[in-house]
Amino acid sequence: MAVSTSLAALDELEGVTRLPSGKVRERYLIDHDRLLLVATDRISAFDVVLPTAIPDRGKALTAMTAFWLQGPLAGHTPHHLISTEPGDEPRLALYADALAGRSMLCRRAHMAPVECVARGWLAGSAWAEYQATGSVCGVGLPQGLRVGEQLPEPIFTPATKAEAGAHDENITFDDVVAAVGGDTAERLREVTLRLYRLAAAHAAERGLLLADTKFELGWIDGELALCDEVLTCDSSRYWPADGHQPGQAPPSFDKQVVRDWLATTQWDKTPPGPELPEDVVATTRRRYVEVYERLSGRSLAEWGAGPGPAGGA
């Protein structure tokens, strides 16, 4: 049974309010101070949710976020996660089977109005901008860099928070200052780069390059905190360290295989999208599972099987 169907009864649960769905996540307001985030197995491409789900994708995304908050980043920054165990909220106990391994009970936050992106390697939109201007988000870079090349040092490259159906757009640090003020902008940059360096160091120990990542930061009780998904394959670009050569874009542990397959079809990038073939589904699932297991040293099959601490802020 699909997760979204299994959770339909939550809409009738007293005191619980369903919020607008995301491409991957369902969101519920549990009370004034808490949210329930549920990662489904849906997958999107070019801002369209495809009709084919990727088995275990929601669990892999949730497991990665919990791993980072409970492990390498624990104690380094406040965060919004209260628990990944449905039974910790009595009203959700009846839905434990549907929620197991893919839900996060979180504190609500007042979110910063910008995406906080850190880049350590040149790829994606940063590569395109560098080719055009020699800089990324107003940060000047040395001449002659190649795609897939490590930057002299990690850089803060913020972006807009786009409305549904639109794309985030890169902005400069001055734009962030204009939006939130100088002191807050400096704080967002400092936290973003500090957490990126911690995560990149851990990934390198596990044979992975963390090319870039997007953090969602907000305020909880007046304190800046890390929110939403953290260092997942959807918010980050992971590359295998083995055999990486600057000048070429390495294969990423994300949904690029889906985008590549779609490029071979006649799809015009408008809904509905085409059904994915079994081999594309299997390859995509394998990539999500592999990056979690390499980073954590744990089996995804064991994730969500029993109670465990969620970690504190």
N, C-alpha and C positions, 0 to 999 in steps of 0.2 A: 504493500500500500504506500502511495506517495506520501511524503512527509506533510505537504500542504493539506492533503485530505485528512490525514490522521489528526492534524491539529485543528480541524474545523470546529470541534466542540469548544475550543478555548474561547471562541467568539461569544459563547453563551455563558462563560464563567463569570459569576458576579464579581464586580470590581476590576475586571481585566478589560482593557480596551485595545483593540487591534489598531495599529498605526499603519500608514501607507506602506505597502510592500516595496522592498528593494529588488534589484535584479536577482540577488541570491538569497537575501535574508528576509524573514518575517519578523516583525517587531511588535511587541506588546507592552503596553503601559500597565505595570503590575500595581503600582500605587504612585503617589506624588513623587517619591524619591527613587523608584527603581524601574528598570526596563528589563524585558526578556528578549534577547536576540537569538533567533533560531536560524542556523545556516542550512539551507536546503541543498539538494544536489543539482539545482538548476545551473545552467551555464549560459552566458551571453557572449555575443560577438558583434562588434560594430553597433553596440547599444540596443541590440535585439536579443531577447531571451529565446533561446532555441528550443524546439520541441523535445529534444533528446536530453535526458539527464545523464550525469556522470556519476555512477555509483560511488558512494563513500566520499564524494568531494566535500560535502558539508562537514563531515566528521574531520576530514583532514584539515580544513580551514580552521575549525574550532580548536582542534588539538594543537595546531601550530601556535595560535594566539595564546592558549593556556600555557603551553610550554615556555614561551618567551617570558610571559609575565611571572610565572612561578619559578623559572630557572635563571637564565643569564641576566635578565633585567630586574630580577627581584631585588628590592632594596635600593634601586637606582632612581626610581621615579614613582610617584603615586599613580594609581591606575583605577579604572572603573569596575574591574571584575570583582564580584562578590563570591560567586560559586558557579561551577559547571555541573553541579549535582541537582537535578530537578527536585529531588526529595527534600532539599534544604528549604524549599518554599512549599508548605503543606498543601496549598491549593493546586500545585502542579503535580503532586504525587501520582494522581491517576493517569497522567500523561507521560510517565517516565519512559515507557518504551519508545514513544515517538520522539521524545526530547533527548534521550540518552546519547551522549557523545557529540551533540550538535547544538546545545543550548548554553547560553551564558546569562546568568542573572547579574545585572550590572546597576551601578549607581548612575542616575541621570547627571548630565553635565551641561554646562553652558559652553557650546563649542566655539572654538576660534573660527573666524570667517574665511580662513584660507587653508589650503592643503599644505602640509609641512613636508617637503620632499628633500631628501639627502641623496647626493650622487657621489660615488667614488670612482665610477668608470663611465666612459663616454658611450652612450647608446640611446636608442629611441628618439624621442623628441629633442633631447639634448644634442644628439649628433646632428640632427637636421638644423637646429638653431646655430650650432657651432660652425657648420659649413657655410651658413649664410652670413654670419656676423662675427665669428671668431670669439664669441662669448656665449654664456648660457645664463639667462635671467639677469643680465647685466653684469655677471661675473666674468671678467676677462680671463682668457686661457691662453697658454703658449701656442704659437703657430705650429703647424705640422702634426698635430695629434691625429691618430687614426681611430676609426670606429672600433669599439671594444678595448680601447686603451685606458689604463689606469690614469686618473687625474693626479696632479702633483699633491693634492690634498682634497679631502671630501669638501663639497660645496653645498650650500643651502640654496635650493632652487624652488621657491614657492609657486603655487598655482592657485587659480580661482577654484571655488567650489561651484561646479556647474549645476544648473537645473537638470531635472530628469530629461534624458534624451539628448543632452548637449555634452560637449567635451570640456574637460578642464583646460585652461589656458595658462601657460607659463607667465609669471609676472616677476617684477624686480623686488628687491628688498625695500626700496623706497615706496613701492606700492603697498607693501605690508605695513610700513610705518604710517602711511596715510590712512590705512584702514583701522589700525589698532593702537597707534602711538609708538614712539621710539623705544621706551622701556620694555613694553610687551613684545615688540618685534624682536628685540635683542634676546629676550627670554625664549621665544619660540625657536629662534635660530640656534641658541646654545643647547637647548634640550634636544632638538632634532639631531644635531651633529654629534652630540655626546652619545645618544642612544645608538645612532648609526655605527659609530666606531666600536662600541661594545658588541653589537650584533655582528658586524663584519669580522671582528676578531674571532668570535665563536664559530661563525660559518667557515672561516679559513681553516680552523682546526679540524673541521669535518670535511675538508676537500671541496668546499663551495665558495664561490666568489659572490658577494652581495653587491651587485652592480649599483642598485639604487633601491630606495624604499620610500613609501609615503606613510607618514604618521598623521593620525587624527588627534589633536590636542584640544582640551577644554578645561573648564574650571569646575571643580567640585568643592563646595564649601570654601570658595576663595582660593583654592590651591590648584595650580596647573597640573593636569593629570593626563595620562595616556588612555585613549578610548578607542572603541570600535575594534576592528581586526588589526592585528599587530604582526608585521613581518611574515605575512602569508604569501603564497604564490600569486595571489591576486593583487596584493599591494606592493610586491617586491619583485625584483628581477634577480633570480639566482642562476649562476652559471657553474658548470663543472670546472674545477680548477685544472684537471688533467687535460693536457693538450691544448689549452687555450692559447691562441696566438692573436696579438693585436693586429688589426687590419681585417678582421673577419668577425661577424656577429655569431657568438657561440649559441648553441641550442639552449633555450631557457626552460626551467622547470615550471612551466605555466601552460596556458591554453593556446600557445602559438601553433601547436599542431592542428588545432581546430581552425584557426584563422587560415593556415596554409591550405588545408583541405577546402575550405570555403572558396578560396581564391581560384580553385580549379573548376568551380561550378559556374552556372549562369545566374546565380542568385544576385539580385539587385540591391541587397542590404536593407530591404524593407520587410516588415512582418508579413506573413510568417516566415521564419527561416526554415531551411531544409532539415530533414532528419539526418543525423550523423551515422555513418557506417560503423559497424561493430569494431573494426580495427582502430578507428580514430577514437572511439569511446575508450577502448582498452588501453591504448597508449596514453591518453590524457589522464585516466585514472592512475596509471602506473607512475606517471611523473609526480602527481600530487602526493601519492603515498611515499614515493622514494625520498622526496626532499624532507618530508616530516621525519621519516625514520632515520635519515642521515643526520639531521640536525639534533634530534632528541636521543638517538640511540635506543629508541623504544619501538615496539611494534604497533602499528595503527590498529591491528586486530584487538589489542588489549585496551585500547582507549575507550573510555566510557563504560567499561565492564563492571566497575565498582566504584565506591566512594573514594574521594581523595580531596585533599585541601585545595582550595582555590587560590591561596596566597593573599596577602594583604596589600594595602596601599603603602 
